[in-house]
Amino acid sequence: MSVAADFEALYGAAPDGVWAAPGRVNLIGEYTDFNDGFVLPLALPHTTVAAVSRRDDGVLRLHSADIDGGIVQLGTDSLEPLSGGGWAAYPAGVVWALREAGHQVTGADIHLTSTVPTGAGLSSSAALEVVTALALNDLFGLGLSRPGLARLAQRAENAFVGVPCGVMDQMASACAEEGHALHLDTRDLSYRQVPFDLAREGLRLLVVDTRVKHALGDGAYAERRAGCEAGARALGARALRDVSAAHLPESLARLGDETILRYVRHVVTDNARVERTIALLDAGDTRAVGPVLTEGHASLRDDLRVSCPELDLVVEAANAAGALGARMTGGGFGGSAVVLVDTDRADEVAAAVGKAFAEAGYATPGIFPAVPSAGARRL
């Protein structure tokens, strides 16, 4: 059955419309978005799809085809941050954020299904938030821009769900274009669509889902965000985005805390890696991006310390098998890595990663090509 037919079976009438929003993978620029820095994500073909109808009686009904359980019913007037919990907190948080911003969202019936892998660091939560925000924007005629929707979706995750994420994931889901990567300045949300036609250059970007999520990651993200903010304060900077890479050694010499020093070094050098990657893509030298990815992984592993044995093994095995470069992507402690590889070596590299995982006694990883895809849209 289609998502619209499933909606009608659940709620007794056809939906007012169907919308989709993609997950994303980040090519380069990790833990930079909450430091007002630069990122370079691309949307995946995997999407969260929502069939939605407007209501005007203050009732919000939510249902997911992918999670056991019935319809979750809430009142729009009684939504409170961190109430309810679970998957329903994400769409409910979007309704809360819209209403808190003064938008008269008076209820909805929503049925959701998704092909975005959960727990893989591919932003399934952002896809869920953005598809809800876009549908409600259309149905209630709110007139919000794509960056505006992304900001509200981020606020839902920060203030309602309680995850202190930056805005990259929501912006990628809302604003990405097919065949492009999104060069985003997270300070002012200005962005540029960068052509990223891998097939034309005989290249492929593989996503390797390690299928693991280590519990250490639960509080580690917030701890690193706090450490980065402490580093910016110690350097008298508005944010680490304002710390010059050219004068990084002098800045680091002013930091007494070794942990904060490492965090600052990662963020400043990763912002520089985004700029190097953009320059290479603009020059048509995508192959040269590979070593920048591997360099970024070393920084995430050694300075930020958010990698794990499974992610490190992906990078080591892929590069040993002839990949151009690889790195973990997303928050770390599990999730996924990206591997840049010549198309004619892709199967060989993927097999080498799978073999290395089997020999290490790890679960079989999920491996698929990242095809730069369209952002959120009405279907």
C-alpha positions as CSV (number, residue, x, y, z in Angstrom):
1,M,0.0,0.0,0.0
2,S,1.1,3.6,-0.6
3,V,1.6,6.0,2.3
4,A,-1.6,7.8,1.2
5,A,-3.6,4.6,1.2
6,D,-2.2,3.7,4.6
7,F,-3.2,7.1,5.9
8,E,-6.7,6.7,4.7
9,A,-6.9,3.2,6.3
10,L,-5.7,4.7,9.6
11,Y,-7.7,8.0,9.7
12,G,-10.7,7.3,7.5
13,A,-10.1,9.9,4.8
14,A,-7.5,10.7,2.2
15,P,-4.6,13.0,3.3
16,D,-4.5,16.6,2.1
17,G,-1.0,15.8,0.7
18,V,2.2,13.8,0.8
19,W,5.6,15.2,1.4
20,A,9.2,13.8,1.6
21,A,12.4,14.9,3.2
22,P,15.8,13.2,2.8
23,G,18.5,12.0,5.2
24,R,21.9,13.4,4.6
25,V,25.6,12.4,4.7
26,N,28.2,15.0,5.5
27,L,31.2,15.0,3.1
28,I,33.4,17.2,5.4
29,G,33.1,19.6,8.3
30,E,32.2,17.8,11.5
31,Y,31.3,19.4,14.8
32,T,31.7,22.7,13.1
33,D,28.1,23.6,12.7
34,F,27.5,24.6,16.3
35,N,30.7,26.7,16.2
36,D,29.2,29.0,13.5
37,G,31.5,27.2,11.0
38,F,31.3,25.6,7.5
39,V,29.9,22.2,6.4
40,L,29.5,20.4,3.2
41,P,26.6,17.8,3.4
42,L,24.6,16.2,0.6
43,A,21.1,14.8,0.7
44,L,20.6,11.0,0.3
45,P,18.0,9.3,-1.8
46,H,16.6,7.8,1.4
47,T,13.6,9.8,2.6
48,T,11.0,10.1,5.3
49,V,7.6,10.4,3.7
50,A,4.6,12.0,5.5
51,A,0.9,11.9,4.5
52,V,-0.7,14.8,6.3
53,S,-4.1,16.4,6.8
54,R,-4.8,19.7,8.5
55,R,-7.0,19.8,11.6
56,D,-8.5,22.8,13.3
57,D,-9.6,21.3,16.6
58,G,-6.3,21.3,18.5
59,V,-5.7,17.6,18.1
60,L,-2.4,16.2,16.8
61,R,-2.4,12.5,15.8
62,L,0.9,10.8,14.8
63,H,1.5,7.4,13.5
64,S,4.7,5.6,12.1
65,A,4.6,2.6,9.8
66,D,8.1,1.7,11.0
67,I,7.6,1.6,14.8
68,D,5.3,-0.8,16.7
69,G,2.4,0.9,18.4
70,G,-0.8,2.7,17.5
71,I,-1.7,6.3,16.9
72,V,-0.2,8.8,19.4
73,Q,-2.7,11.5,20.1
74,L,-1.7,14.9,21.7
75,G,-3.2,18.3,22.2
76,T,-1.5,21.2,20.5
77,D,-2.2,23.4,23.5
78,S,-0.6,21.1,26.0
79,L,2.7,20.2,24.2
80,E,5.6,20.6,26.6
81,P,9.4,20.0,25.9
82,L,10.6,16.5,26.6
83,S,7.0,15.3,27.2
84,G,6.0,12.0,25.6
85,G,9.4,11.0,24.4
86,G,10.3,8.5,21.7
87,W,9.9,9.1,18.0
88,A,6.7,11.1,18.4
89,A,8.7,13.9,20.2
90,Y,10.3,14.9,16.8
91,P,7.1,15.8,14.9
92,A,5.4,17.0,18.1
93,G,8.4,19.2,18.8
94,V,8.0,20.8,15.3
95,V,4.4,21.7,16.1
96,W,5.5,23.1,19.4
97,A,8.2,25.2,17.8
98,L,5.9,26.6,15.2
99,R,3.3,27.6,17.7
100,E,5.9,29.0,20.0
101,A,7.1,31.2,17.1
102,G,3.5,32.5,16.7
103,H,2.3,30.3,13.9
104,Q,-1.3,29.2,14.3
105,V,-0.9,25.5,13.8
106,T,-4.2,24.0,15.1
107,G,-3.6,20.3,14.7
108,A,-2.9,17.6,12.1
109,D,-3.2,13.9,11.3
110,I,0.2,12.6,10.3
111,H,1.3,9.2,9.0
112,L,5.0,8.6,8.4
113,T,7.3,6.0,6.9
114,S,11.0,6.2,6.3
115,T,13.9,4.6,4.4
116,V,16.5,6.6,6.2
117,P,18.6,4.2,8.3
118,T,18.2,5.0,12.0
119,G,21.2,5.1,14.3
120,A,23.5,5.4,11.3
121,G,24.4,9.0,11.7
122,L,22.4,9.9,8.5
123,S,20.0,12.3,10.1
124,S,16.8,10.3,10.3
125,S,15.6,12.7,13.0
126,A,16.2,15.8,10.8
127,A,14.3,14.2,7.9
128,L,11.4,13.5,10.3
129,E,11.4,17.1,11.6
130,V,11.8,18.8,8.2
131,V,9.1,16.7,6.4
132,T,6.7,17.7,9.2
133,A,7.6,21.3,9.1
134,L,7.3,21.5,5.3
135,A,3.9,19.8,5.3
136,L,2.5,22.2,8.0
137,N,4.1,25.2,6.3
138,D,2.1,24.3,3.1
139,L,-1.1,23.3,4.8
140,F,-1.3,26.3,7.1
141,G,0.1,28.8,4.5
142,L,2.8,29.9,6.9
143,G,5.1,31.3,4.1
144,L,8.3,30.2,5.8
145,S,11.6,30.0,3.8
146,R,13.6,26.7,3.7
147,P,16.2,28.1,6.1
148,G,13.4,29.3,8.3
149,L,11.9,25.8,8.4
150,A,15.3,24.3,9.1
151,R,15.8,26.7,12.1
152,L,12.4,25.8,13.5
153,A,13.2,22.1,13.1
154,Q,16.5,22.5,14.8
155,R,14.7,24.4,17.7
156,A,12.4,21.4,18.0
157,E,15.3,19.0,18.4
158,N,17.2,21.4,20.8
159,A,14.5,22.6,23.1
160,F,11.8,20.0,22.8
161,V,13.6,16.7,22.3
162,G,16.7,17.9,24.2
163,V,19.5,17.2,21.7
164,P,21.9,20.1,21.3
165,C,22.5,19.7,17.6
166,G,23.6,22.3,15.2
167,V,21.6,23.3,12.1
168,M,23.5,21.4,9.4
169,D,21.2,18.3,9.3
170,Q,18.0,20.3,9.0
171,M,19.5,22.6,6.4
172,A,20.7,19.7,4.3
173,S,17.3,18.0,4.4
174,A,15.4,21.2,3.6
175,C,17.7,22.9,1.0
176,A,19.9,20.3,-0.8
177,E,19.6,19.9,-4.6
178,E,20.1,16.8,-6.8
179,G,23.6,16.5,-8.1
180,H,25.0,19.0,-5.6
181,A,26.6,19.3,-2.2
182,L,25.5,22.1,0.1
183,H,28.3,24.5,1.1
184,L,26.7,26.0,4.2
185,D,27.8,28.9,6.4
186,T,26.0,28.0,9.7
187,R,26.4,31.5,11.1
188,D,24.0,33.2,8.7
189,L,22.6,30.2,6.8
190,S,23.9,31.4,3.5
191,Y,24.7,28.6,1.2
192,R,25.8,27.6,-2.3
193,Q,24.9,24.6,-4.3
194,V,28.3,23.0,-5.4
195,P,28.1,20.7,-8.4
196,F,29.0,17.2,-7.2
197,D,28.7,14.8,-10.2
198,L,30.7,11.9,-9.1
199,A,29.6,9.5,-11.9
200,R,30.8,11.9,-14.6
201,E,34.3,11.8,-13.0
202,G,34.3,8.0,-12.6
203,L,34.0,8.2,-8.9
204,R,31.7,6.9,-6.2
205,L,31.1,8.0,-2.6
206,L,30.2,4.9,-0.5
207,V,28.4,5.2,2.8
208,V,29.4,2.4,5.2
209,D,26.9,1.9,8.1
210,T,28.8,0.1,10.8
211,R,25.5,-0.8,12.4
212,V,26.9,0.0,15.9
213,K,26.2,2.8,18.3
214,H,28.3,3.0,21.4
215,A,26.6,4.4,24.5
216,L,29.5,6.8,25.1
217,G,28.1,9.0,22.4
218,D,25.0,9.8,24.4
219,G,26.5,12.6,26.5
220,A,29.7,13.1,24.5
221,Y,28.2,15.4,22.0
222,A,27.0,17.9,24.6
223,E,30.3,17.7,26.4
224,R,32.2,18.6,23.2
225,R,29.9,21.4,22.4
226,A,30.4,22.8,25.9
227,G,34.2,22.4,25.5
228,C,34.2,24.2,22.2
229,E,32.2,27.1,23.6
230,A,34.7,27.3,26.6
231,G,37.5,27.4,24.1
232,A,36.0,30.3,22.2
233,R,35.5,32.2,25.4
234,A,39.1,31.6,26.5
235,L,40.3,33.0,23.1
236,G,37.9,36.0,23.2
237,A,36.2,34.8,20.1
238,R,32.4,34.9,19.3
239,A,32.8,31.3,18.1
240,L,35.6,29.0,17.0
241,R,34.7,29.9,13.4
242,D,36.5,33.2,14.2
243,V,39.8,31.6,15.2
244,S,42.2,31.9,12.3
245,A,43.8,28.6,11.0
246,A,46.9,30.6,10.0
247,H,47.4,31.7,13.6
248,L,46.2,28.5,15.2
249,P,49.5,27.7,17.0
250,E,49.5,31.0,18.8
251,S,45.8,30.5,19.8
252,L,46.5,27.0,21.1
253,A,49.4,28.3,23.2
254,R,46.9,30.4,25.1
255,L,44.8,27.4,26.2
256,G,45.7,25.6,29.4
257,D,43.2,22.8,29.3
258,E,44.5,20.0,27.0
259,T,41.0,18.6,26.2
260,I,39.8,22.1,25.1
261,L,42.9,22.6,23.1
262,R,42.3,19.4,21.2
263,Y,38.6,20.4,20.5
264,V,39.7,23.8,19.3
265,R,42.3,22.4,17.0
266,H,39.9,20.0,15.4
267,V,37.2,22.6,14.7
268,V,39.6,25.2,13.3
269,T,41.4,22.7,11.1
270,D,38.1,21.1,9.9
271,N,36.7,24.5,8.9
272,A,39.9,24.8,6.8
273,R,39.3,21.4,5.4
274,V,35.9,22.4,4.2
275,E,37.4,25.4,2.4
276,R,40.1,23.2,0.8
277,T,37.5,20.7,-0.3
278,I,35.4,23.5,-1.9
279,A,38.4,24.8,-3.8
280,L,39.2,21.3,-5.1
281,L,35.6,20.8,-6.2
282,D,35.5,24.2,-7.9
283,A,38.7,23.3,-9.7
284,G,37.3,20.0,-10.9
285,D,39.8,18.0,-8.9
286,T,37.4,15.8,-6.9
287,R,40.0,12.9,-6.6
288,A,42.2,15.2,-4.5
289,V,39.4,15.4,-1.9
290,G,40.2,11.8,-0.8
291,P,43.3,12.7,1.3
292,V,41.4,15.6,2.9
293,L,38.8,13.1,4.1
294,T,41.4,10.8,5.6
295,E,43.1,13.8,7.3
296,G,39.7,14.8,8.7
297,H,39.2,11.3,10.2
298,A,42.5,11.5,12.0
299,S,41.4,14.8,13.6
300,L,38.1,13.3,14.7
301,R,39.8,10.3,16.0
302,D,42.8,11.9,17.8
303,D,41.7,15.4,18.7
304,L,37.9,15.2,19.1
305,R,38.1,11.5,20.1
306,V,34.6,10.7,18.7
307,S,35.6,7.7,16.5
308,C,35.5,4.0,17.6
309,P,37.2,0.8,16.5
310,E,34.6,0.0,13.8
311,L,34.8,3.4,12.2
312,D,38.6,3.3,12.3
313,L,38.6,-0.1,10.7
314,V,36.4,1.2,7.8
315,V,38.9,3.9,7.0
316,E,42.0,1.6,7.4
317,A,40.5,-1.2,5.3
318,A,39.1,1.0,2.6
319,N,42.3,3.0,2.1
320,A,44.4,-0.2,2.2
321,A,42.2,-1.6,-0.6
322,G,42.8,1.5,-2.8
323,A,40.2,4.0,-1.8
324,L,41.1,7.7,-2.4
325,G,40.2,8.6,1.1
326,A,37.7,7.9,3.9
327,R,36.4,9.3,7.2
328,M,33.7,8.9,9.8
329,T,30.7,11.1,9.3
330,G,28.2,12.4,11.8
331,G,28.4,12.4,15.5
332,G,30.6,9.4,15.8
333,F,30.9,6.5,18.4
334,G,29.3,4.3,15.7
335,G,27.1,5.2,12.8
336,S,28.7,5.6,9.4
337,A,31.8,6.5,7.4
338,V,32.2,7.8,3.9
339,V,34.6,6.4,1.4
340,L,35.7,8.2,-1.9
341,V,36.7,5.6,-4.5
342,D,37.1,5.1,-8.2
343,T,34.0,3.5,-9.6
344,D,35.9,0.5,-11.0
345,R,37.4,-0.1,-7.5
346,A,34.1,0.4,-5.5
347,D,33.1,-3.3,-5.3
348,E,36.7,-4.3,-4.4
349,V,36.9,-1.7,-1.6
350,A,33.5,-2.6,-0.3
351,A,34.4,-6.3,-0.2
352,A,37.6,-5.5,1.6
353,V,35.7,-3.6,4.3
354,G,33.3,-6.4,4.7
355,K,36.1,-8.9,5.0
356,A,37.9,-6.8,7.6
357,F,34.7,-6.6,9.7
358,A,34.1,-10.3,9.5
359,E,37.7,-11.0,10.6
360,A,37.3,-8.6,13.5
361,G,34.1,-10.3,14.6
362,Y,31.9,-7.2,13.9
363,A,28.4,-7.2,12.4
364,T,28.2,-7.1,8.6
365,P,28.2,-3.4,7.6
366,G,25.7,-1.9,5.3
367,I,27.3,-0.3,2.3
368,F,25.6,1.8,-0.4
369,P,26.5,4.6,-2.7
370,A,25.7,8.2,-1.7
371,V,23.9,9.8,-4.7
372,P,23.5,13.5,-4.2
373,S,19.7,13.9,-4.2
374,A,16.9,16.4,-3.9
375,G,15.9,18.1,-0.6
376,A,12.5,18.2,1.0
377,R,9.5,18.5,-1.4
378,R,5.8,17.9,-1.9
379,L,5.2,14.7,-3.8
